[in-house]
């Protein structure tokens, strides 16, 4: 029996971890024991604990309760807490997801102790090195034992960086597909049965826009946030908007953009709600006419559910969906956002199978077991 620890800290990682935990419990519990460590990077109940309950994920074995803070401070606290647990438990492997500070802290702690690192959702690149997420994913990739890549583009990114030809021994790259796609297939039917969000909000399918914004790129830059929220007000003159708002985004808008916030909160076509549960967000995504977001995960889910997407950035890690004309990069430009909405509303989009066959998690778990067995 091999023992691994999964490190999560933010909502997207919790959702991805649900797929891995489900497969281990259902099919590999005699070969692999999984503990979960929650750093507490996301600590609001709607951004964290609700997902453990809703998706039937085992409660974390360890909680660090790190909370918010500057990147260095937050990462340092995580690194210290994770290292202590790794020293105590003697895990055979560490699983990290995506590109948050929790991901980097987990990878650094494991690398220092020479514990194999398995990076799920490796090889992503925006090539915007000012983004904390880009820094985290590049550093984590370079520390990892196996890099589980979701798409051919992520493989190509690593090869472009000389992963297999530099002469320097690096981790193994493996094209497995996207665990978020696995989850979308598994949970979408459950969400349809359990979620009542459309009824609660009195929404008609394909008669509203789903709008989300949370990245530091947009929320910490008041000019950009102003542009994005003014675009939201303009879109609201055309159709209903559903806006599940991140607590931090709301705090900034209320404190620094009070005039715009008042207009948003009082607009008859804008429905502002707290962060939605996973089942609710699936239902909102599946039934939207268009999705407007700066979230990497929401971009992908828009594609999974064949919904056109406007991306509030000038680059994306998921460039495949742009190349397939299912999404448009608009940055924070109001004119481009409104133009993209008109374009996507009237476009016939072909959604090619870009994200695997729905068995990414199975491939990941079997490779983890095989790798750990070889290290006997």
C-alpha positions in Angstrom: 0.0 0.0 0.0 1.5 3.3 -1.1 0.5 6.6 0.7 0.1 9.9 -1.1 -1.0 13.3 -0.1 -3.1 15.6 -2.2 -2.5 19.3 -1.6 -5.3 21.8 -2.3 -6.0 25.3 -1.3 -8.4 27.0 -3.8 -11.7 26.1 -5.3 -10.5 24.9 -8.7 -8.1 22.4 -7.0 -10.8 21.1 -4.8 -12.9 20.3 -7.8 -10.0 18.6 -9.6 -9.1 16.6 -6.5 -12.7 15.3 -6.4 -12.0 13.3 -9.6 -8.8 11.7 -8.2 -10.3 10.9 -4.8 -13.3 9.3 -6.4 -11.3 6.9 -8.5 -8.9 6.0 -5.7 -11.8 5.2 -3.3 -13.8 3.3 -5.9 -11.1 1.3 -7.7 -7.7 1.5 -6.1 -8.3 1.6 -2.3 -6.2 -1.6 -1.9 -3.2 -0.1 -3.6 -3.2 3.6 -2.7 -4.1 5.5 0.4 -4.8 9.2 -0.1 -4.7 12.0 2.5 -5.8 15.5 1.7 -4.1 18.7 3.0 -6.0 22.0 2.7 -3.8 25.0 3.0 -6.7 27.4 3.5 -5.8 29.7 0.6 -9.6 29.9 0.0 -11.3 29.9 3.3 -14.7 31.3 2.7 -17.3 28.5 3.0 -18.7 29.2 -0.4 -15.2 28.9 -1.9 -14.1 25.8 0.0 -15.9 23.6 2.4 -19.2 23.5 0.4 -17.3 21.7 -2.4 -16.1 18.9 -0.1 -19.7 18.3 1.0 -21.3 18.6 -2.4 -18.8 16.5 -4.3 -18.5 13.9 -1.6 -14.7 14.5 -1.1 -13.2 13.0 2.1 -12.6 15.7 4.7 -9.0 17.0 4.7 -6.7 15.1 7.0 -4.8 18.3 7.6 -5.9 22.0 7.6 -3.3 24.8 7.6 -5.8 27.8 7.8 -3.2 30.0 6.1 -5.7 32.5 4.8 -5.0 35.6 2.7 -1.8 37.7 2.6 1.0 38.8 0.3 2.2 36.1 -2.1 5.6 35.6 -0.3 4.0 35.6 3.2 1.2 33.2 2.1 3.6 30.8 0.3 6.1 30.8 3.2 3.4 29.8 5.7 2.2 27.0 3.5 5.7 25.8 2.9 6.4 25.6 6.6 3.2 23.8 7.4 3.4 21.3 4.5 7.1 20.5 5.3 6.2 19.6 8.9 3.5 17.2 7.8 5.6 15.6 5.1 8.4 15.0 7.6 5.9 13.5 10.1 4.0 11.2 7.7 6.7 9.9 5.3 4.4 10.0 2.2 5.5 8.1 -1.0 4.2 10.9 -3.3 2.7 14.4 -3.4 -0.1 15.4 -5.8 -0.5 19.1 -6.7 -2.9 20.8 -9.1 -2.7 23.8 -11.4 -1.0 27.0 -10.6 -1.8 28.5 -7.2 0.5 29.4 -4.3 -0.6 26.1 -2.6 0.6 24.2 -5.7 4.1 25.8 -5.6 4.4 25.4 -1.8 3.5 21.8 -2.0 6.0 21.1 -4.9 8.8 23.0 -3.1 8.3 21.2 0.2 8.2 17.8 -1.6 11.3 18.6 -3.7 13.4 19.6 -0.8 12.6 16.2 0.9 13.0 14.3 -2.4 9.4 13.0 -2.5 8.0 12.3 -6.0 5.8 15.1 -7.2 2.8 14.6 -9.5 1.6 17.8 -11.2 -1.9 17.5 -12.6 -2.6 20.1 -15.3 1.0 20.6 -16.2 2.4 22.4 -19.2 0.0 25.3 -19.3 1.4 28.6 -20.4 0.1 32.1 -20.9 3.6 33.5 -21.5 2.6 36.4 -19.3 5.4 36.1 -16.7 4.0 38.9 -14.6 1.1 36.6 -13.6 1.7 34.8 -10.2 -0.1 31.7 -11.8 2.5 31.6 -14.6 5.4 31.8 -12.2 3.8 29.0 -10.0 3.1 26.6 -12.9 6.6 27.0 -14.5 8.4 26.4 -11.2 6.1 23.5 -10.3 6.6 21.9 -13.7 10.4 22.0 -13.3 10.2 20.3 -9.9 7.8 17.5 -10.9 8.4 13.8 -11.3 5.5 13.3 -13.7 3.8 16.2 -15.6 0.2 15.2 -16.4 -0.7 17.3 -19.4 -4.4 17.9 -20.3 -4.0 18.8 -24.0 -1.6 18.4 -26.9 -0.9 22.1 -26.6 0.5 21.7 -23.1 2.8 18.9 -24.4 3.9 21.3 -27.2 4.6 24.1 -24.7 7.0 21.8 -22.8 8.7 20.6 -25.9 9.1 24.2 -27.1 10.9 24.8 -23.9 13.3 22.0 -24.6 11.8 19.5 -22.1 13.0 16.4 -24.0 16.0 17.9 -25.9 17.8 20.2 -23.4 20.1 17.4 -22.1 19.0 18.2 -18.6 17.1 15.4 -16.8 13.5 16.6 -16.2 10.3 15.0 -15.2 8.3 12.7 -17.5 5.6 14.4 -19.5 2.4 12.4 -20.0 -0.7 13.4 -22.1 -3.7 12.2 -20.2 -6.5 14.6 -20.9 -8.3 17.0 -18.5 -9.6 15.9 -15.1 -12.1 18.8 -15.3 -13.6 17.2 -18.4 -13.9 13.9 -16.4 -15.8 15.9 -13.7 -18.0 17.7 -16.2 -19.2 14.4 -17.6 -19.7 12.8 -14.2 -21.3 15.7 -12.3 -23.4 17.3 -15.0 -26.2 14.8 -14.7 -26.1 15.0 -10.9 -26.2 18.8 -11.2 -29.3 18.7 -13.4 -31.1 16.6 -10.8 -30.0 18.5 -7.7 -29.5 22.2 -8.7 -32.5 24.5 -8.6 -30.6 27.6 -9.4 -32.4 28.4 -12.7 -35.8 28.2 -11.0 -34.6 30.2 -8.0 -33.3 33.0 -10.2 -36.2 32.7 -12.7 -33.9 32.2 -15.6 -34.8 30.8 -19.0 -32.1 28.7 -20.8 -30.0 30.7 -23.2 -31.6 33.9 -22.2 -28.8 35.3 -20.0 -25.1 35.9 -19.8 -22.9 34.3 -17.1 -20.3 36.8 -15.9 -17.3 36.0 -13.6 -14.2 38.0 -12.7 -11.7 37.3 -10.0 -8.1 37.3 -11.2 -5.7 39.8 -9.6 -4.9 41.0 -13.1 -8.4 42.5 -13.3 -9.4 43.1 -9.7 -6.2 44.7 -8.4 -6.0 47.1 -11.3 -8.8 49.6 -10.7 -8.7 50.9 -14.3 -9.2 47.3 -15.6 -11.9 46.5 -13.1 -13.7 49.7 -14.0 -13.6 48.8 -17.7 -14.8 45.3 -17.1 -17.7 46.3 -14.8 -18.7 49.1 -17.2 -18.8 46.5 -20.0 -21.1 44.4 -17.7 -23.4 47.4 -17.4 -23.5 47.8 -21.2 -24.2 44.1 -21.7 -27.0 44.4 -19.2 -28.8 46.7 -21.6 -29.0 43.8 -24.0 -29.9 40.8 -21.8 -30.0 39.5 -18.3 -26.6 39.0 -16.5 -25.9 36.5 -13.7 -22.9 37.6 -11.7 -21.6 35.1 -9.0 -19.2 37.5 -7.3 -16.0 36.5 -5.6 -15.9 38.0 -2.0 -12.7 39.8 -2.8 -14.0 41.3 -6.0 -17.1 42.6 -4.2 -15.0 44.1 -1.4 -12.8 46.0 -3.9 -15.9 47.2 -5.9 -17.7 48.4 -2.9 -14.7 50.2 -1.4 -13.1 51.7 -4.5 -15.8 51.8 -7.2 -18.9 52.7 -5.1 -20.7 54.5 -7.9 -20.3 51.6 -10.4 -21.2 49.1 -7.6 -24.4 51.0 -6.9 -25.4 50.9 -10.6 -24.6 47.2 -10.7 -26.5 46.3 -7.6 -29.5 48.3 -8.6 -29.7 47.3 -12.3 -32.9 45.4 -13.1 -31.1 43.0 -15.5 -28.1 42.2 -13.3 -28.5 39.3 -10.8 -25.6 39.4 -8.3 -25.3 36.2 -6.2 -22.7 34.8 -3.8 -20.1 32.3 -5.2 -22.1 29.4 -6.6 -21.8 25.8 -5.6 -20.3 23.5 -8.2 -23.6 22.0 -9.2 -25.1 25.5 -9.5 -22.3 26.8 -11.6 -22.5 23.8 -13.9 -26.2 24.6 -14.4 -25.5 28.2 -15.0 -22.8 27.4 -17.5 -24.8 24.8 -19.4 -27.7 27.1 -19.9 -26.1 30.5 -20.6 -26.2 32.0 -24.0 -22.6 33.4 -23.6 -20.1 33.2 -20.8 -17.9 36.2 -19.9 -15.0 35.4 -17.6 -11.3 35.7 -16.7 -11.3 32.2 -15.1 -9.3 29.4 -16.8 -11.6 26.8 -15.3 -14.8 28.5 -16.5 -13.3 29.0 -20.0 -12.8 25.2 -20.2 -16.2 24.4 -18.8 -17.8 26.7 -21.3 -16.2 24.6 -24.0 -17.2 21.3 -22.3 -20.8 22.5 -22.3 -20.6 24.0 -25.8 -21.1 27.6 -24.7 -19.3 30.5 -26.4 -16.9 32.4 -24.2 -15.5 35.9 -23.9 -12.2 36.0 -22.1 -11.4 39.2 -20.1 -7.7 38.9 -20.7 -5.3 39.4 -23.6 -3.9 35.8 -23.3 -5.1 32.4 -22.1 -3.6 29.1 -21.1 -6.4 27.4 -23.0 -5.5 28.8 -26.4 -7.1 25.8 -28.1 -10.6 27.1 -27.5 -9.7 30.4 -29.1 -8.1 28.7 -32.1 -11.4 26.7 -32.5 -13.3 30.0 -32.5 -15.3 29.0 -29.4 -13.8 31.9 -27.4 -12.6 35.5 -28.1 -9.9 37.3 -26.2 -11.1 40.9 -25.5 -8.9 42.0 -22.6 -10.7 44.8 -20.7 -11.7 46.6 -23.9 -15.4 47.5 -23.7 -15.8 47.9 -27.5 -14.2 44.5 -28.1 -16.3 42.8 -25.4 -19.6 44.1 -26.9 -18.4 43.2 -30.4 -17.4 39.7 -29.3 -20.9 39.2 -27.7 -22.6 40.0 -31.0 -20.2 37.8 -32.9 -20.5 34.7 -30.6 -24.3 35.0 -30.2 -24.7 34.4 -34.0 -21.9 32.0 -34.7 -22.1 28.3 -35.5 -19.2 26.8 -33.5 -17.8 23.3 -33.9 -16.6 21.9 -30.5 -13.9 19.4 -31.4 -12.8 16.9 -28.7 -9.7 18.7 -27.3 -9.6 17.6 -23.7 -9.4 13.8 -23.8 -11.8 11.0 -23.6 -13.1 11.4 -20.0 -10.6 8.9 -18.5 -7.8 11.3 -17.5 -8.1 10.5 -13.8 -7.9 6.7 -14.4 -4.7 7.3 -16.4 -3.2 9.5 -13.7 -3.9 7.1 -10.9 -2.5 4.1 -12.7 0.7 6.0 -13.6 1.2 7.2 -10.1 0.9 3.6 -8.8 3.3 2.3 -11.4 5.8 5.0 -10.7 5.7 4.5 -6.9 6.0 0.7 -7.4 9.1 1.1 -9.4 10.7 3.1 -6.6 10.6 0.2 -4.1 
